[in-house]
Amino acid sequence: MSRVSVIVETAELESKVHGLETALAVQEANLAGAQASMSSTFAATHTGTWSVMVAGSVALVVGIFLGVAITKH
């Protein structure tokens, strides 16, 4: 194997390693973005669930008092 051949193979390997490092960085960024998206979606869903439960509870209490007031008349 000649010295030129070894230099060419080294350059090819460096190029392949650089390409793999770039691909890995992109994959990690995509994963981080997906995790952030899932977290924000979960938080929004959780907040929406609590909002609906509070609104329903308030409506129930108001309905009970209205029902009691109507039956007294």
Secondary structure, 3 states (H helix, E strand, C coil): CCHHHHHHHHHHHHHHHHHHHHHHHHHHHHHHHHHHHHHHHHHHHHHHHHHHHHHHHHHHHHHHHHHHHHHHC
